[in-house]
Amino acid sequence: PLSKSRSVVSNQAAEHDNLADVVTKHLETEFKRPIAQHNIDAYQYAISQINKPHIIFDSGCGNGKSTLNLAKKYPNAFIIGIDKSLHRINKLAADNSPTEKTKNYCHIRADLIDFWRLAANDKIKLQHHFILYPNPWPKKHHLKRRWHGSPVFGEILALGGKIELRSNWPTYLEEFAMALALVKYAATVQPLEVTAENYISDFEAKYHSSEQTLWQLNANLDIDRA
C-alpha cells in the first residue's frame, strides 16, 4: 500500500505579491550562469536518440514512470524524461525488463535549468511539455525557486508546445497562469480527475490515495498571443 502524503503547508495564502516583478525582471535579463559540461553531454545524448517527428519533454520525471506512460500515449513522438536524480531513474530501469521498453523515449539525468537553456538555444520546439508535480517550494520567500519565478521561465516559453503542469498545490498553478498572462498566454487551471487505472506517476498515485485534490494547468504556447 502507498504511504500517505501530507498536503502542502504554506505561509502564502494567495498568489505572491512580487510575482509580476520577478517574472518581468527575469524575462528582461539574460541568465548567464555557465552550463555544466555533464548537462551538455546529457543533452547531446538525448537529442541523438530522437527518432520520431515530434518531441515531448517530461521535465522532472522522478523515477521515469510518467515517461513510460507518455511514450505509450504518444507513439509518434519521442519523449525525453529528465530528472536530476540518477538513483530514481536507475531504480525504474531495474524494475523494467528490456522487452517492455519502447523505442520512443529515453531517461536523462540532467539539471532542468541547463537542459532547457540548451534546447531553447537550439530552437527545439516541443509538441508537449509536461511538468508533473514539481517541488512546490511553498514558503513565501521561495518564489524564485518555482519554475515561473525562475530565471528560465523564458526558456519554457521558447520551447513552446502544449504545456501541462500538475500539482497538489493550486496556488503554484495559479501563479504559473498569472506569469503566462503577463506575456499574453491564456491558461486554464482546474481540478484533475484521476482514477487508479490512469495514474501517470507514482506521485500522482500517492497524492490521490491520500485524498488530496489534484490540479492541472493547460496552455498552448504555440498559438498567437492576444
Residue, then its C-alpha position, 0 to 999 in steps of 0.5 A: p500500500l502507498s504511504k500517505s502524503r501530507s498536503v502542502v503547508s504554506n505561509q502564502a495564502a494567495e498568489h505572491d505579491n512580487l510575482a509580476d516583478v520577478v517574472t518581468k525582471h527575469l524575462e528582461t535579463e539574460f541568465k548567464r550562469p555557465i552550463a555544466q559540461h555533464n548537462i551538455d553531454a546529457y543533452q547531446y545524448a538525448i537529442s541523438q536518440i530522437n527518432k520520431p517527428h515530434i518531441i515531448f519533454d517530461s521535465g522532472c520525471g522522478n523515477g521515469k514512470s510518467t515517461l513510460n506512460l507518455a511514450k505509450k500515449y504518444p507513439n509518434a513522438f519521442i519523449i525525453g524524461i529528465d530528472k536530476s536524480l540518477h538513483r530514481i531513474n536507475k531504480l525504474a530501469a531495474d524494475n523494467s525488463p528490456t522487452e517492455k521498453t519502447k523505442n520512443y523515449c529515453h531517461i536523462r539525468a540532467d539539471l532542468i535549468d541547463f537542459w532547457r537553456l540548451a534546447a531553447n538555444d537550439k530552437i527545439k520546439l516541443q509538441h508537449h511539455f509536461i511538468l508533473y508535480p514539481n517541488p512546490w517550494p511553498k514558503k513565501h520567500h521561495l518564489k524564485r525557486r518555482w519554475h515561473g519565478s525562475p530565471v528560465f521561465g523564458e526558456i519554457l516559453a521558447l520551447g513552446g508546445k502544449i504545456e501541462l503542469r500538475s500539482n497538489w498545490p493550486t496556488y503554484l498553478e495559479e501563479f504559473a497562469m498569472a506569469l503566462a498572462l503577463v506575456k499574453y498566454a491564456a491558461t486554464v487551471q482546474p481540478l484533475e480527475v484521476t482514477a487508479e487505472n490512469y495514474i501517470s506517476d507514482f506521485e500522482a498515485k500517492y497524492h490521490s490515495s491520500e485524498q488530496t485534490l489534484w490540479q492541472l494547468n493547460a496552455n498552448l504556447d504555440i498559438d498567437r498571443a492576444 
